[in-house]
């Protein structure tokens, strides 16, 4: 396991489940679609667990017998419903605002690398008030590939003028750890996110933390 970097230039984050708790709005959109299609909505906890896997995984909670081809026609309406409500209940996880403030106070750049579609990412980041704070935002359709491929992480570093070896990549999914590690970043897995039913301790991250304050404390020590 790599030692915690002492000369950090930047910290890149996954969005949903790492910086933002967006599960409620994603679930509300699914319930709306279920009502339109006159099918029962699945339990919230089942949906919350798969949020990191994206819209198809969320839809499959309500339509378990549908394969990818059958789910495809449902996606545009789901995303339309979600965009209409996506900032109503979404908020930073406890401790995230303080973490970002500490990064900025120390002159450490921070950015976002998410598999969320760009039109939703850009809208949500603007609504949350981070558009002018994040040094780079790379979405799931910015490139032909997305996490766990390292290319989006490397692109975020390139856009922000950061050396990946002097960056942290923080996420709540194994794909975040794989992408960050392959890009050469120090990887941090978080326990407060959606986790896709997995155990962050089994993902091979360089560090596993329970709360944003754990990372804030390390950054203050290394400042």
SESE-742849 format. One line per field, with one value per atom (N, C-alpha, C): x, y, z; chain; residue in three letters. Coordinates in Angstrom, 3 decimals. Example, Ala and Ser with C-alpha at 12.3 -4.5 7.8 and 13.67 -1.06 7.14 Angstrom:
x = c(13.190_12.300_13.200_12.850_13.670_12.900) .
y = c(-5.690_-4.500_-3.300_-2.250_-1.060_0.030) .
z = c(7.800_7.800_7.800_7.080_7.140_7.870) .
kette = c(A_A_A_A_A_A) .
rest = c(ALA_ALA_ALA_SER_SER_SER) .
END
This chain:
x = c(0.845_0.000_0.882_0.553_1.368_1.178_2.251_2.088_1.271_0.611_-0.189_0.712_0.368_1.249_1.452_2.634_2.957_2.943_2.859_2.922_1.744_0.552_-0.657_-0.940_-1.150_-1.562_-3.075_-3.731_-5.161_-5.861_-7.166_-8.021_-9.194_-9.366_-10.482_-11.488_-12.756_-13.825_-14.814_-15.346_-16.591_-17.687_-18.811_-19.864_-20.946_-21.810_-22.924_-22.403_-22.728_-22.303_-20.977_-20.288_-19.007_-19.092_-19.382_-19.592_-21.053_-21.954_-23.378_-24.223_-25.166_-26.183_-27.369_-27.429_-28.438_-29.473_-29.411_-30.254_-31.736_-32.127_-33.549_-34.158_-33.465_-33.997_-34.018_-32.995_-32.978_-34.144_-34.453_-35.566_-36.915_-37.037_-38.290_-38.598_-37.571_-37.767_-38.221_-37.646_-38.056_-39.500_-39.883_-41.266_-42.229_-41.854_-42.702_-42.880_-41.792_-41.890_-42.720_-42.559_-43.367_-44.855_-45.170_-46.568_-47.109_-46.287_-46.717_-46.988_-46.148_-46.260_-47.128_-47.654_-48.569_-47.950_-46.724_-46.054_-45.619_-45.526_-45.120_-43.659_-43.390_-42.017_-41.286_-40.009_-39.230_-38.903_-38.453_-38.070_-36.882_-36.862_-35.793_-34.423_-34.282_-32.964_-32.393_-33.239_-32.747_-32.189_-32.867_-32.416_-31.141_-31.101_-29.938_-28.647_-28.721_-27.514_-26.880_-27.693_-27.168_-26.955_-27.155_-27.062_-25.748_-24.650_-23.345_-23.227_-24.106_-24.038_-24.794_-25.526_-26.147_-27.621_-28.151_-29.599_-30.178_-29.453_-30.000_-30.150_-29.169_-29.263_-30.425_-30.660_-31.791_-33.108_-33.229_-34.452_-34.675_-33.598_-33.748_-34.332_-34.183_-34.819_-36.339_-36.886_-38.333_-38.765_-37.838_-38.152_-37.125_-37.130_-36.070_-36.032_-37.128_-37.167_-36.716_-36.398_-35.974_-34.468_-34.050_-32.621_-32.237_-30.937_-30.477_-31.236_-31.537_-32.234_-33.642_-34.308_-35.666_-35.679_-34.608_-34.538_-34.234_-33.559_-33.090_-34.192_-35.372_-36.417_-36.930_-36.684_-37.159_-36.209_-34.973_-33.948_-34.249_-34.601_-34.821_-35.864_-36.971_-38.006_-37.517_-36.782_-36.259_-35.327_-34.432_-33.493_-34.211_-35.273_-36.067_-36.733_-37.304_-37.937_-36.907_-35.755_-34.717_-34.193_-33.945_-33.431_-34.397_-35.685_-36.684_-36.629_-36.134_-36.153_-34.773_-33.713_-32.433_-31.736_-32.175_-31.547_-32.492_-33.639_-34.624_-34.196_-33.647_-33.224_-31.736_-31.059_-29.636_-28.818_-27.844_-27.021_-25.676_-24.661_-23.365_-23.493_-22.763_-22.706_-22.102_-22.468_-21.940_-20.409_-19.811_-18.362_-17.741_-18.499_-17.949_-17.649_-18.563_-18.330_-17.053_-16.853_-15.645_-14.399_-14.466_-13.333_-12.962_-13.937_-13.655_-13.089_-13.594_-13.088_-11.631_-11.281_-9.889_-8.982_-9.434_-8.645_-8.348_-9.375_-9.215_-8.321_-8.449_-7.617_-6.140_-5.875_-4.494_-3.967_-4.790_-4.362_-4.311_-5.068_-5.145_-6.367_-6.134_-7.233_-8.114_-9.385_-10.263_-11.183_-11.511_-12.359_-13.223_-13.987_-14.991_-14.794_-14.822_-14.826_-15.973_-16.998_-18.214_-18.624_-19.394_-19.974_-21.354_-21.805_-23.098_-23.027_-24.098_-24.086_-23.776_-23.091_-22.615_-23.703_-24.838_-25.869_-26.456_-26.485_-26.952_-25.869_-24.641_-23.532_-23.389_-23.327_-23.109_-24.251_-25.473_-26.636_-26.607_-26.319_-26.319_-25.200_-23.999_-22.869_-23.168_-23.832_-24.222_-25.247_-26.260_-27.310_-26.760_-25.776_-25.186_-24.281_-23.815_-22.970_-21.482_-21.117_-19.707_-19.087_-19.844_-19.348_-18.083_-17.981_-16.815_-15.727_-15.959_-14.989_-14.194_-14.841_-14.160_-13.242_-11.991_-11.023_-11.231_-11.892_-12.182_-13.388_-14.251_-15.399_-15.437_-15.250_-15.277_-16.445_-17.319_-18.541_-18.421_-19.476_-19.442_-19.419_-19.846_-19.838_-18.861_-17.964_-16.941_-15.993_-15.695_-14.821_-15.598_-15.060_-15.725_-15.716_-14.831_-14.750_-15.036_-15.373_-15.611_-15.023_-15.055_-14.534_-15.163_-14.366_-13.046_-11.853_-12.081_-10.961_-10.300_-8.974_-8.306_-8.364_-8.785_-8.731_-9.467_-10.672_-11.326_-10.543_-9.898_-9.077_-7.885_-7.248_-6.093_-6.511_-7.689_-8.169_-8.418_-9.008_-9.239_-7.917_-6.908_-5.590_-4.997_-5.140_-4.606_-5.282_-6.600_-7.335_-6.982_-6.669_-6.367_-4.876_-4.060_-2.616_-2.032_-2.543_-2.125_-1.326_-0.369_0.377_-0.421_-0.876_-1.683_-1.001_0.317_1.052_0.982_0.560_0.423_-1.044_-1.908_-3.353_-3.948_-5.051_-5.890_-7.098_-7.568_-8.863_-9.760_-10.923_-11.802_-13.141_-13.584_-14.846_-15.487_-16.744_-17.523_-17.809_-17.021_-17.258_-15.913_-15.893_-14.650_-14.101_-14.998_-14.541_-13.746_-14.057_-13.279_-11.854_-11.728_-10.405_-9.602_-10.245_-9.550_-9.098_-9.980_-9.638_-8.534_-8.664_-7.653_-6.314_-6.316_-5.058_-4.362_-5.140_-4.544_-3.998_-4.567_-4.084_-2.839_-2.508_-1.329_-1.608_-2.894_-3.259_-3.282_-3.255_-3.442_-4.948_-5.400_-6.839_-7.406_-8.569_-9.267_-10.692_-11.045_-12.409_-13.164_-14.434_-15.230_-16.333_-16.650_-17.665_-19.061_-19.178_-20.489_-21.357_-20.860_-21.607_-22.537_-22.785_-23.766_-23.153_-21.872_-21.024_-21.407_-22.565_-22.980_-22.947_-23.269_-23.306_-21.941_-20.880_-19.528_-18.911_-17.745_-16.980_-15.767_-15.685_-14.548_-13.187_-13.137_-11.865_-11.343_-12.213_-11.820_-11.482_-11.461_-11.283_-9.831_-8.929_-7.521_-7.149_-7.952_-7.635_-6.432_-5.751_-4.615_-5.063_-6.301_-6.839_-8.345_-8.931_-10.379_-10.765_-11.760_-12.161_-13.657_-14.035_-15.422_-16.206_-15.506_-16.178_-15.266_-15.830_-14.971_-14.005_-14.391_-13.516_-12.203_-12.211_-10.974_-9.947_-10.410_-9.511_-9.138_-10.086_-9.805_-8.678_-8.750_-7.728_-6.360_-6.281_-4.995_-4.418_-5.287_-4.823_-4.295_-4.922_-4.472_-3.095_-2.861_-1.576_-0.469_-0.785_0.233_0.405_-0.413_-0.337_0.991) .
y = c(-1.198_0.000_1.250_2.177_3.383_4.308_5.003_6.002_7.183_7.858_9.019_10.101_10.666_11.663_12.900_13.464_14.655_15.927_15.799_16.978_16.969_16.901_16.743_18.010_17.827_18.928_19.021_17.873_17.877_16.648_16.770_15.663_15.576_14.424_14.191_13.273_13.589_12.870_12.286_11.122_10.677_11.620_11.659_12.617_11.978_11.166_10.559_9.486_9.626_8.645_8.967_9.972_10.379_11.822_12.734_14.129_14.392_13.859_14.181_12.954_13.147_12.136_12.447_11.771_12.045_10.945_9.937_8.756_9.070_10.002_10.290_10.834_11.763_12.318_11.275_10.429_9.359_8.394_8.169_7.273_7.923_9.193_9.892_9.823_10.017_9.932_8.534_7.514_6.144_5.898_6.400_6.236_6.913_8.086_8.791_7.970_7.365_6.556_5.297_4.693_3.525_3.880_5.038_5.476_5.667_6.256_6.454_5.118_4.121_2.824_1.847_2.323_1.535_0.218_0.337_-0.813_-0.394_-1.338_-0.979_-0.537_0.459_0.925_0.009_-0.261_-1.096_-0.328_-1.001_-0.309_0.634_1.721_2.713_2.096_1.267_0.722_-0.119_-0.812_-1.605_-0.696_0.423_1.372_2.071_2.522_3.253_2.469_1.178_0.363_0.363_0.493_0.361_1.703_2.813_4.127_4.315_3.833_4.033_3.328_2.380_1.656_2.364_3.423_4.209_3.925_4.595_4.613_3.252_2.473_1.165_0.272_0.315_-0.490_-0.032_1.281_1.811_1.336_1.445_1.000_-0.497_-1.258_-2.706_-3.094_-2.225_-2.493_-2.563_-1.757_-1.744_-2.709_-3.023_-3.895_-5.026_-5.914_-6.932_-7.922_-8.054_-9.014_-8.409_-7.111_-6.442_-6.596_-6.962_-6.941_-5.532_-5.334_-3.996_-3.429_-4.287_-3.813_-3.340_-4.042_-3.659_-2.418_-2.215_-1.035_0.236_0.093_1.255_2.268_1.852_2.845_3.594_3.037_3.682_4.769_4.740_5.645_7.126_7.539_8.982_9.574_8.858_9.383_9.427_8.385_8.390_9.580_9.815_10.924_12.272_12.360_13.591_13.853_12.813_12.943_13.287_12.636_12.886_14.317_14.803_16.164_17.184_16.897_17.834_17.933_16.878_16.875_16.740_16.721_16.212_17.075_18.272_19.074_19.361_18.700_18.989_18.451_17.244_16.633_16.301_16.468_16.156_17.185_16.712_17.606_16.944_17.726_17.136_16.267_15.179_14.370_15.191_14.836_15.509_15.509_16.674_16.790_17.148_17.020_17.303_18.788_19.650_21.092_21.526_21.016_21.371_20.848_19.643_19.070_19.937_20.337_21.166_22.527_23.066_24.353_24.245_23.144_22.928_22.777_22.040_21.890_23.260_24.067_25.380_26.284_26.188_27.018_26.647_25.391_24.927_25.027_25.553_25.673_24.355_23.387_22.076_22.071_21.859_21.844_20.610_20.740_19.568_19.555_18.347_18.185_16.950_16.697_15.631_14.745_13.437_12.464_11.493_11.552_10.776_10.036_8.968_8.268_8.811_9.848_10.474_11.169_11.171_11.883_13.368_13.940_15.300_16.334_16.202_17.229_17.252_16.090_16.046_16.515_16.078_16.483_17.990_18.608_20.055_20.816_20.359_21.013_20.874_19.661_19.423_20.184_20.158_20.870_22.369_22.892_24.304_24.574_23.720_23.918_23.829_22.957_22.802_23.984_24.698_25.860_25.593_24.512_24.124_24.398_24.934_25.073_25.917_26.932_27.808_27.375_26.279_25.822_24.605_23.708_22.512_22.885_22.441_22.793_21.974_20.842_19.997_19.139_18.953_18.056_17.167_15.881_14.914_13.961_13.848_13.050_11.713_10.924_9.585_9.551_10.628_10.663_11.698_12.202_13.138_12.436_11.173_10.345_9.108_8.357_7.118_6.053_6.213_5.267_5.998_5.247_5.811_4.887_5.311_4.475_3.078_2.014_1.922_2.208_2.607_3.015_4.254_4.327_5.481_6.755_6.660_7.821_9.043_8.917_10.114_10.769_9.963_10.510_11.261_10.666_11.311_12.597_12.602_13.816_14.927_14.591_15.593_16.185_15.334_15.826_16.733_16.335_17.142_18.507_18.528_19.791_20.719_20.123_20.926_21.178_20.619_20.785_20.063_18.876_18.120_16.883_16.528_15.283_14.188_13.151_12.109_11.496_11.406_10.820_11.683_12.927_13.831_14.170_13.256_13.436_12.279_12.572_11.542_11.334_10.095_9.846_9.183_9.803_9.406_8.933_7.736_7.237_6.182_5.859_4.901_3.626_3.354_2.191_1.592_0.276_-0.387_0.216_0.647_1.226_2.508_3.238_4.434_4.064_3.033_2.576_2.065_1.301_0.765_1.895_2.857_3.966_4.825_5.196_6.031_5.343_4.063_3.330_3.182_2.869_2.714_4.027_5.150_6.462_6.893_6.163_6.498_7.354_7.557_8.370_7.524_8.201_7.559_7.397_6.179_5.909_5.855_6.476_6.529_6.019_4.939_4.410_4.886_5.248_5.792_4.811_4.798_3.873_4.485_5.801_6.437_6.436_5.968_6.059_4.887_4.599_3.586_2.194_2.101_0.906_-0.267_-0.218_-1.292_-2.650_-2.665_-3.908_-4.459_-3.719_-4.220_-3.706_-4.233_-3.823_-3.045_-1.745_-0.944_-1.489_-2.205_-2.765_-3.849_-4.361_-5.429_-4.916_-3.600_-3.049_-2.748_-2.881_-2.610_-1.147_-0.321_1.108_1.318_2.437_2.776_3.200_3.696_4.149_3.976_3.544_3.458_4.357_5.229_6.166_6.045_6.410_6.298_7.593_8.726_10.031_11.039_12.039_13.057_13.706_13.785_14.391_13.624_12.311_11.523_12.035_12.384_12.925_14.367_15.134_16.501_16.542_15.636_15.593_15.261_14.326_13.969_15.134_15.838_16.960_18.087_18.294_19.332_18.973_17.695_17.252_17.422_17.161_17.203_18.593_19.548_20.891_21.557) .
z = c(0.000_0.000_0.000_-0.862_-0.991_0.214_0.631_1.695_1.193_2.115_1.757_1.186_0.022_-0.614_0.260_0.176_0.962_0.127_-1.173_-2.054_-3.028_-2.490_-3.298_-4.108_-5.409_-6.285_-6.398_-6.429_-6.680_-6.137_-5.969_-5.546_-6.515_-7.122_-8.037_-7.358_-7.557_-6.879_-7.886_-7.556_-8.152_-7.647_-8.327_-7.958_-7.090_-7.690_-6.958_-6.002_-4.733_-3.748_-3.102_-3.610_-3.034_-2.550_-3.452_-3.066_-2.725_-3.540_-3.407_-3.078_-2.169_-1.902_-2.801_-3.923_-4.952_-5.071_-4.203_-4.364_-4.281_-3.418_-3.254_-4.541_-5.190_-6.436_-7.548_-7.597_-8.587_-8.354_-7.106_-6.769_-7.088_-6.794_-7.098_-8.590_-9.414_-10.867_-11.272_-10.647_-10.959_-10.535_-9.368_-8.921_-9.890_-10.385_-11.343_-12.617_-13.073_-14.281_-14.031_-12.860_-12.523_-12.497_-11.957_-11.928_-13.344_-14.219_-15.605_-16.297_-15.968_-16.626_-15.838_-14.716_-13.889_-13.433_-12.902_-12.290_-10.884_-9.961_-8.590_-8.541_-7.731_-7.551_-6.584_-6.829_-5.909_-4.630_-3.583_-2.346_-2.577_-1.845_-1.976_-1.751_-0.727_-0.401_-1.530_-2.256_-3.393_-4.482_-4.703_-5.719_-5.260_-4.019_-3.503_-3.688_-3.473_-3.536_-4.919_-5.982_-7.341_-8.041_-7.319_-7.952_-8.696_-8.129_-8.759_-10.103_-10.377_-11.654_-12.767_-12.449_-13.501_-13.724_-14.741_-14.973_-15.329_-16.101_-16.466_-15.248_-14.355_-13.135_-12.274_-12.237_-11.473_-12.094_-13.397_-14.070_-13.890_-13.879_-13.741_-12.382_-11.386_-10.096_-10.233_-11.123_-11.346_-12.438_-13.346_-14.486_-14.551_-13.560_-13.455_-14.611_-15.330_-16.438_-17.763_-17.766_-18.992_-19.176_-20.389_-20.687_-21.136_-21.457_-21.822_-23.014_-23.981_-25.182_-24.843_-23.954_-23.578_-22.697_-21.923_-21.059_-21.842_-22.959_-23.706_-24.020_-24.476_-24.778_-23.540_-22.359_-21.139_-20.643_-21.101_-20.568_-20.814_-22.031_-22.246_-21.308_-21.105_-20.220_-18.773_-18.360_-16.985_-16.769_-17.703_-17.556_-17.588_-18.381_-18.424_-17.074_-16.504_-15.191_-14.122_-14.205_-13.213_-13.291_-14.495_-14.616_-14.013_-14.086_-13.553_-12.031_-11.372_-9.891_-9.277_-10.076_-9.587_-8.537_-8.311_-7.259_-6.101_-6.073_-5.029_-3.669_-3.638_-2.382_-2.370_-3.478_-3.565_-2.789_-2.046_-1.227_-0.965_-0.628_-0.283_0.970_0.990_2.202_3.337_4.548_5.732_5.699_5.836_5.847_4.522_3.434_2.107_1.941_2.349_2.193_2.918_4.116_4.865_4.157_3.632_2.906_1.704_0.922_-0.253_0.156_1.243_1.738_2.160_2.823_3.239_2.021_1.020_-0.207_-0.818_-0.952_-1.573_-0.730_0.586_1.467_1.359_1.034_0.911_-0.520_-1.419_-2.802_-3.549_-3.081_-3.737_-4.649_-5.923_-6.891_-6.683_-7.008_-6.954_-8.173_-8.586_-9.759_-9.644_-10.685_-10.686_-11.906_-11.678_-12.766_-12.487_-13.301_-13.074_-14.335_-14.154_-15.298_-15.663_-14.970_-15.250_-16.606_-17.400_-18.683_-18.494_-19.454_-19.330_-19.141_-19.835_-19.715_-18.311_-17.644_-16.267_-15.300_-15.540_-14.670_-14.629_-15.799_-15.865_-15.197_-15.429_-14.826_-13.302_-12.828_-11.386_-10.692_-11.252_-10.648_-10.574_-11.593_-11.571_-10.485_-10.379_-9.384_-7.956_-7.749_-6.420_-6.083_-7.131_-6.913_-7.025_-7.715_-7.816_-9.181_-10.111_-11.482_-11.556_-10.712_-10.746_-9.766_-9.063_-8.072_-8.561_-9.261_-9.757_-10.921_-10.859_-11.904_-13.170_-13.041_-14.202_-13.877_-14.870_-14.735_-15.971_-15.760_-16.858_-16.610_-17.599_-17.461_-18.187_-18.066_-18.639_-20.150_-20.802_-22.261_-22.809_-21.967_-22.448_-23.414_-23.137_-23.958_-24.418_-25.368_-25.764_-24.670_-23.676_-22.571_-21.254_-20.229_-18.908_-17.851_-16.596_-15.527_-15.593_-15.429_-14.809_-15.720_-16.950_-17.795_-17.183_-17.172_-16.571_-17.401_-18.664_-19.554_-19.008_-18.426_-17.885_-16.752_-15.921_-14.836_-15.411_-16.400_-17.032_-17.738_-18.352_-19.016_-17.999_-16.864_-15.823_-15.344_-15.170_-14.766_-15.831_-17.082_-18.181_-18.229_-18.103_-18.167_-17.002_-15.864_-14.677_-14.505_-15.406_-15.289_-14.094_-13.792_-12.619_-13.019_-12.185_-12.332_-11.635_-12.345_-11.702_-10.477_-10.506_-9.382_-8.131_-8.300_-7.155_-6.883_-7.298_-7.101_-6.314_-5.650_-5.056_-5.954_-6.017_-6.650_-5.619_-5.374_-4.276_-4.836_-4.430_-4.949_-4.080_-4.401_-3.607_-4.387_-5.423_-6.265_-6.674_-6.857_-7.271_-8.565_-9.451_-10.720_-10.501_-9.445_-9.121_-8.735_-7.936_-7.503_-8.697_-9.557_-10.737_-11.659_-11.902_-12.799_-12.215_-10.944_-10.317_-10.226_-9.852_-9.746_-11.083_-12.140_-13.465_-13.999_-13.535_-13.962_-13.187_-12.129_-11.340_-10.128_-9.806_-8.650_-7.378_-6.250_-4.948_-4.750_-4.511_-4.509_-3.094_-2.945_-1.666_-1.877_-1.187_-1.231_-0.005_-0.200_0.898_1.287_2.569_3.080_3.139_2.895_3.100_1.852_0.746_-0.507_-0.744_-2.011_-2.372_-2.453_-2.820_-2.677_-3.566_-4.226_-5.132_-4.432_-3.145_-2.396_-2.042_-2.326_-2.092_-0.801_-0.499_0.679_0.199_0.470_-0.003_0.407_1.506_1.963_1.012_0.144_-0.782_-2.181_-2.373_-3.716_-4.072_-3.126_-3.414_-3.380_-2.722_-2.615_-1.707_-1.914_-1.062_0.334_0.435_1.710_1.682_2.805_2.957_4.123_3.917_4.966_5.243_6.468_6.905_6.754_6.686_6.684_5.993_5.302_4.686_5.670_6.936_7.946_8.088_7.782_7.860_6.854_5.672_4.653_4.976_5.471_5.869_6.904_7.877_8.921_8.353_7.422_6.812_6.021_5.308_4.512_5.416_6.534_7.446_8.039_8.286_8.829_7.809_6.521_5.480_4.874_5.311_4.722_5.053) .
kette = c(A_A_A_A_A_A_A_A_A_A_A_A_A_A_A_A_A_A_A_A_A_A_A_A_A_A_A_A_A_A_A_A_A_A_A_A_A_A_A_A_A_A_A_A_A_A_A_A_A_A_A_A_A_A_A_A_A_A_A_A_A_A_A_A_A_A_A_A_A_A_A_A_A_A_A_A_A_A_A_A_A_A_A_A_A_A_A_A_A_A_A_A_A_A_A_A_A_A_A_A_A_A_A_A_A_A_A_A_A_A_A_A_A_A_A_A_A_A_A_A_A_A_A_A_A_A_A_A_A_A_A_A_A_A_A_A_A_A_A_A_A_A_A_A_A_A_A_A_A_A_A_A_A_A_A_A_A_A_A_A_A_A_A_A_A_A_A_A_A_A_A_A_A_A_A_A_A_A_A_A_A_A_A_A_A_A_A_A_A_A_A_A_A_A_A_A_A_A_A_A_A_A_A_A_A_A_A_A_A_A_A_A_A_A_A_A_A_A_A_A_A_A_A_A_A_A_A_A_A_A_A_A_A_A_A_A_A_A_A_A_A_A_A_A_A_A_A_A_A_A_A_A_A_A_A_A_A_A_A_A_A_A_A_A_A_A_A_A_A_A_A_A_A_A_A_A_A_A_A_A_A_A_A_A_A_A_A_A_A_A_A_A_A_A_A_A_A_A_A_A_A_A_A_A_A_A_A_A_A_A_A_A_A_A_A_A_A_A_A_A_A_A_A_A_A_A_A_A_A_A_A_A_A_A_A_A_A_A_A_A_A_A_A_A_A_A_A_A_A_A_A_A_A_A_A_A_A_A_A_A_A_A_A_A_A_A_A_A_A_A_A_A_A_A_A_A_A_A_A_A_A_A_A_A_A_A_A_A_A_A_A_A_A_A_A_A_A_A_A_A_A_A_A_A_A_A_A_A_A_A_A_A_A_A_A_A_A_A_A_A_A_A_A_A_A_A_A_A_A_A_A_A_A_A_A_A_A_A_A_A_A_A_A_A_A_A_A_A_A_A_A_A_A_A_A_A_A_A_A_A_A_A_A_A_A_A_A_A_A_A_A_A_A_A_A_A_A_A_A_A_A_A_A_A_A_A_A_A_A_A_A_A_A_A_A_A_A_A_A_A_A_A_A_A_A_A_A_A_A_A_A_A_A_A_A_A_A_A_A_A_A_A_A_A_A_A_A_A_A_A_A_A_A_A_A_A_A_A_A_A_A_A_A_A_A_A_A_A_A_A_A_A_A_A_A_A_A_A_A_A_A_A_A_A_A_A_A_A_A_A_A_A_A_A_A_A_A_A_A_A_A_A_A_A_A_A_A_A_A_A_A_A_A_A_A_A_A_A_A_A_A_A_A_A_A_A_A_A_A_A_A_A_A_A_A_A_A_A_A_A_A_A_A_A_A_A_A_A_A_A_A_A_A_A_A_A_A_A_A_A_A_A_A_A_A_A_A_A_A_A_A_A_A_A_A_A_A_A_A_A_A_A_A_A_A_A_A_A_A) .
rest = c(UNK_UNK_UNK_UNK_UNK_UNK_UNK_UNK_UNK_UNK_UNK_UNK_UNK_UNK_UNK_UNK_UNK_UNK_UNK_UNK_UNK_UNK_UNK_UNK_UNK_UNK_UNK_UNK_UNK_UNK_UNK_UNK_UNK_UNK_UNK_UNK_UNK_UNK_UNK_UNK_UNK_UNK_UNK_UNK_UNK_UNK_UNK_UNK_UNK_UNK_UNK_UNK_UNK_UNK_UNK_UNK_UNK_UNK_UNK_UNK_UNK_UNK_UNK_UNK_UNK_UNK_UNK_UNK_UNK_UNK_UNK_UNK_UNK_UNK_UNK_UNK_UNK_UNK_UNK_UNK_UNK_UNK_UNK_UNK_UNK_UNK_UNK_UNK_UNK_UNK_UNK_UNK_UNK_UNK_UNK_UNK_UNK_UNK_UNK_UNK_UNK_UNK_UNK_UNK_UNK_UNK_UNK_UNK_UNK_UNK_UNK_UNK_UNK_UNK_UNK_UNK_UNK_UNK_UNK_UNK_UNK_UNK_UNK_UNK_UNK_UNK_UNK_UNK_UNK_UNK_UNK_UNK_UNK_UNK_UNK_UNK_UNK_UNK_UNK_UNK_UNK_UNK_UNK_UNK_UNK_UNK_UNK_UNK_UNK_UNK_UNK_UNK_UNK_UNK_UNK_UNK_UNK_UNK_UNK_UNK_UNK_UNK_UNK_UNK_UNK_UNK_UNK_UNK_UNK_UNK_UNK_UNK_UNK_UNK_UNK_UNK_UNK_UNK_UNK_UNK_UNK_UNK_UNK_UNK_UNK_UNK_UNK_UNK_UNK_UNK_UNK_UNK_UNK_UNK_UNK_UNK_UNK_UNK_UNK_UNK_UNK_UNK_UNK_UNK_UNK_UNK_UNK_UNK_UNK_UNK_UNK_UNK_UNK_UNK_UNK_UNK_UNK_UNK_UNK_UNK_UNK_UNK_UNK_UNK_UNK_UNK_UNK_UNK_UNK_UNK_UNK_UNK_UNK_UNK_UNK_UNK_UNK_UNK_UNK_UNK_UNK_UNK_UNK_UNK_UNK_UNK_UNK_UNK_UNK_UNK_UNK_UNK_UNK_UNK_UNK_UNK_UNK_UNK_UNK_UNK_UNK_UNK_UNK_UNK_UNK_UNK_UNK_UNK_UNK_UNK_UNK_UNK_UNK_UNK_UNK_UNK_UNK_UNK_UNK_UNK_UNK_UNK_UNK_UNK_UNK_UNK_UNK_UNK_UNK_UNK_UNK_UNK_UNK_UNK_UNK_UNK_UNK_UNK_UNK_UNK_UNK_UNK_UNK_UNK_UNK_UNK_UNK_UNK_UNK_UNK_UNK_UNK_UNK_UNK_UNK_UNK_UNK_UNK_UNK_UNK_UNK_UNK_UNK_UNK_UNK_UNK_UNK_UNK_UNK_UNK_UNK_UNK_UNK_UNK_UNK_UNK_UNK_UNK_UNK_UNK_UNK_UNK_UNK_UNK_UNK_UNK_UNK_UNK_UNK_UNK_UNK_UNK_UNK_UNK_UNK_UNK_UNK_UNK_UNK_UNK_UNK_UNK_UNK_UNK_UNK_UNK_UNK_UNK_UNK_UNK_UNK_UNK_UNK_UNK_UNK_UNK_UNK_UNK_UNK_UNK_UNK_UNK_UNK_UNK_UNK_UNK_UNK_UNK_UNK_UNK_UNK_UNK_UNK_UNK_UNK_UNK_UNK_UNK_UNK_UNK_UNK_UNK_UNK_UNK_UNK_UNK_UNK_UNK_UNK_UNK_UNK_UNK_UNK_UNK_UNK_UNK_UNK_UNK_UNK_UNK_UNK_UNK_UNK_UNK_UNK_UNK_UNK_UNK_UNK_UNK_UNK_UNK_UNK_UNK_UNK_UNK_UNK_UNK_UNK_UNK_UNK_UNK_UNK_UNK_UNK_UNK_UNK_UNK_UNK_UNK_UNK_UNK_UNK_UNK_UNK_UNK_UNK_UNK_UNK_UNK_UNK_UNK_UNK_UNK_UNK_UNK_UNK_UNK_UNK_UNK_UNK_UNK_UNK_UNK_UNK_UNK_UNK_UNK_UNK_UNK_UNK_UNK_UNK_UNK_UNK_UNK_UNK_UNK_UNK_UNK_UNK_UNK_UNK_UNK_UNK_UNK_UNK_UNK_UNK_UNK_UNK_UNK_UNK_UNK_UNK_UNK_UNK_UNK_UNK_UNK_UNK_UNK_UNK_UNK_UNK_UNK_UNK_UNK_UNK_UNK_UNK_UNK_UNK_UNK_UNK_UNK_UNK_UNK_UNK_UNK_UNK_UNK_UNK_UNK_UNK_UNK_UNK_UNK_UNK_UNK_UNK_UNK_UNK_UNK_UNK_UNK_UNK_UNK_UNK_UNK_UNK_UNK_UNK_UNK_UNK_UNK_UNK_UNK_UNK_UNK_UNK_UNK_UNK_UNK_UNK_UNK_UNK_UNK_UNK_UNK_UNK_UNK_UNK_UNK_UNK_UNK_UNK_UNK_UNK_UNK_UNK_UNK_UNK_UNK_UNK_UNK_UNK_UNK_UNK_UNK_UNK_UNK_UNK_UNK_UNK_UNK_UNK_UNK_UNK_UNK_UNK_UNK_UNK_UNK_UNK_UNK_UNK_UNK_UNK_UNK_UNK_UNK_UNK_UNK_UNK_UNK_UNK_UNK_UNK_UNK_UNK_UNK_UNK_UNK_UNK_UNK_UNK_UNK_UNK_UNK_UNK_UNK_UNK_UNK_UNK_UNK_UNK_UNK_UNK_UNK_UNK_UNK_UNK_UNK_UNK_UNK_UNK_UNK_UNK_UNK_UNK_UNK_UNK_UNK_UNK_UNK_UNK_UNK_UNK_UNK_UNK_UNK_UNK_UNK_UNK_UNK_UNK_UNK_UNK) .
END
